[in-house]
Amino acid sequence: MNRGNELERPFVEAELTYLLDTGVTPVNYPSVAGGRSERDTGDPAHHTVVVRNARLRTEPCTLDREGFALARHETTVSNFYDEAEINAVYTAEVEALVAERTGAARAVVFDYTRRSDDAGVQQTRTVRGPAALVHNDYTDRSATQRLRDILPDEADELLERRFAIVNVWRSVAGIVYRSPVALCDGSSVAEKDVIVVERRGVDRIGEICRIAFNESHRWFYYPQLAPGEALLIKTHDSGGNGRCRFAPHAAIENPAALPDAPPRESIEARVFAFFSGSGE
């Protein structure tokens, strides 16, 4: 398999599934581990877009400007399907990474999701499929509620200061060729593009954002993510001062992947980042 060619390509073209804004609040049903695929009741809008190779940028993307960033991040975890090892080892590694990269005074992992684009792996490992709809994980309301759910005794005090939610995404089975994550530069997203969607999960009802198409959106991806790399994606930021507050994203079918490319297997950790000031 020729790995070098994709790394040198300035972009790929991929189809993204946006949402038409009909004025009616859609309902999203997330994928279930080992079971159903993600779907929602909204009207999809399919658009083929240019997804640029973020590795070729002269100035690296940042969490506060575009809403996402790439980090070198080695891990000592040997089995990402072992819950005990994840809790004992990976949680501390991820919290340290997010605190370092954001400048947060404290970071707290509160959720993990494992995914694969292979139906067999989904069944045998009981994991979810890729999130292929253009979305952001939280609204202002659902991010605040998630904080109250996870840290109820501290929530009132923590909400007086700036907090963010960062997803840390990485491969758990070699280099990623298939179904990479495409990331939209958050600064290219207009307020009118954001559609609040009710999310009906197995364990709770919340809100996420789906996105309406806008030709101004700027899309990127990091080809061939390696196990020693982590992708940081901001999904909420309560602070102001011109910071990017979130970066819409979606898994794409990679036209540069060869037919014999191995399936993608990944884990994403969702992390609260708490700051010492309000951030305004």
N, C-alpha and C positions, 0 to 999 in steps of 0.2 A: 504494500500500500504506500503510495507516494504521499507522505505527510507534508512535505515542504511546500507543494504548490498552493494549497489553501492558505497557508500562512502569508504568502506573498500576494494574494489576490486583494485588491483594494475594496471589493464589495461583492456581495451576492444579491440576487433578487429572490424574494420570498413572498408568499401570500400570507397576509395577516387577517385575522377575523376581528374586525371592529364591531361596533353596535350602532344601529340607527337610533336616533333620538326621536321617539314618537310621542313623548310627553307622558307615557305610561310607565310606571316603575316596574322594571323587569324583576324576575326572581331567578337567582342563580342556584344551581344544585351542584356543589363541588363533586369531583370524582371521589370514589370510595376505594380504599385500599383493597386490591384484589377483586374489585367489582366494577360498578358502572363508571362510564366516562363523564367528564364534566359537561354540563349543558345549562342553558338558561332559556327563559321564555321570551327574550327579546328578539328583535329582528336583526340577524347578522348582516354585516356589510363586508364583503371580501375585497381586499385591495392588495395588489402586488406592489411592493415597495423596495427601494434600495436599502440594504442593510450593510453599513460600512464596517470595515475591519478596524476595530478600535485599537488593535495592537500597532497599527501603522500611524497613529496620530503622533505628531511631534510633541504635543502637550497632553499628558495623560488625563483621562477623565477623573473627576473627583465627586465625592458624595455631595458636597455643597454647591457645586456648579451644575453638573449634569444629573446628579442623583444616583450615580453608581461609580464603582471603582474596582480595579483589580489589585489583589495583594498576593505577594509571595507568602505562603503559609503552610509550613510543614506540620504534620500531625503525627502523634505517636499512637494513634488508634490503629489497631490491627484488623478489627471487624466492625464495620459500621452498622451491622445488623444485630449487634449485641447491645441490648439496652443498658446492661450494667456497665459495660465499658464506655458507652456514650456518656452516661451520667457521671461516671467516675473520672473520665479523662477529657472527653471532647468539650463538655460544658465549660470547664475552666479555660481551655485553649481558646474557644470562641469568644468568651467574655473578655479575655485579655486582648484579643485582636480588635474587637469593636471599640474597646476603651482607648486603645492606642491610636486607631485610625480616625476616631471622631473627636478625641479630646474629652470624652465623657468622664465624669467623676466616678461613675459606677455603671456597669453593664450587667444585665440579667437575662439569661436565656430562658424563654418560657414555652417554647414549642419546637418540635422537629417534624419534618415531613420527608419521607423517602419516595423517590419516583423512578420509574423506568419507562422507556418507550416500547418495551417488548412485552407482549401479552403473557408469554410464558413466565417471565421474571415477575410480572405483577402478581400472578397467581401463586408461584412458589414462594416468593418473598413477602407476599401480602403487602404490596406497596401500590401507590397511586400512579396514574399515568401523568404525562406532562400537562401543564396548564397551557392550552393552546389558544385561549381567548385573550385578546389584549385587555389588560386589567391592572388595577393596583389593589393591594390587599386590604387597605383600610380607608375609611372616611375619617374626618375629624371626630365624629360621634363614636364610631366603632373603635377607633384607637383609644379614645378616652375610656370607653366601657371595658376594653380588654385590660387596660391597666387596673381598673377597679376590680375586675374579676380575679386577676392574678395576685395583686398586692392590695387587698381591701383595707388593711389596717394602716397602710402608708399612703394610700392614693391621694387623699386631700392635700397632704403636705407636698408630695411629689408633683402634683398638678399645678402648684404655685410656681414651678420652675420649668424651664425648657426640657422636653424629652423627645426622643425620636425612636422609631422602630427600624431596625436594619435587618434584612435577610442576608445570611451568609450561606452562599450556595457553592457546592463543590462536588466533584466526581468522587464516587466510591469504587469505581471499577475501571481504572485506566483513563486514557485520553478520551475526551468527548469529541466524537465525530458526528453523531446523529442527534437531532433534536436539541441543538444549542439554544440558549436563552437569548432572545433579541431584546434590546433595551432602548427605550425611547428617552432621548435627552429631555429631562423634565422642564427645562427652560423653553422648549419649543411647544409645550402643551398649554393651550389657552383654557381659561376657566370654563368657557362654554363647551369645551370638548369633553368634560367630565360628567358622567352619568352615574348617579347613585343607584345601586342595585341591592335589593334584599338578598342576603345569602342565607340559605337554609341548609345548614350542615346537619350531620348526624347528631351532634352533641349540643348545638346552640343555633340561634337565629341572630344574624348580625347584618352588617353592610359591607360591601366592597364598592370599588369604582370600576365601571367599564368605560371605554373611551370611544367617542365618535371620531370618524376620520377627519383629518386635517392635513392638507398637502404640505403644511409647514413642519410637520413632525420630522425629526431627525432620528434615524434608527442606527444602532450599532450592535456588534457582537464581538466576542473574543473567540476566534477559531481555535479549536484543539486545546481546550482547557485541560491542564494536566493535574494529577493528584496533588502536586505541591503548590497549587494555586487556589485562591478562594475569590469568588465574586461577591462583592458587597453591594446590595441594592437597598436604597432608602425607600421605605413604604409609608413613612409618616414623619413629620417634623413640626412640632408646635411652635418653633421659633420663627422669627422674621428676619429682618436685616438682609433681604435679598437672597437668602439661601433657597436652593431648590428643595421643595418639600416632599416630593416623591417622584419616582421614575416608573411609568407604565412599562409592562414587560409581557412577554409571551414566548413559549417555545415555538420554534419554526422547523419546518422540514428543510434540511440543509442540502441544497443542490450540489454542493461541492463534495459531499460524502460519497464514497464509493459504495457499490452495491453490497460488498462483503464487510462493510464497517460494522464493528460490534455494537450492541445496543447501549444506549445511555443508561447509566445508573447513577443517581445523585442523591444528595441529602441537602436540605436547607434548614438552617437554624434561624428562628425568629428571636430577635434580641432587643430588649429595651435598652436605650442609652439615656442615662440621666445626667443632666448638666448642673453646674453650680449656680447658674443665673437664669433669668427668664428668657434670655436670647433675643429680646426685642430691641 
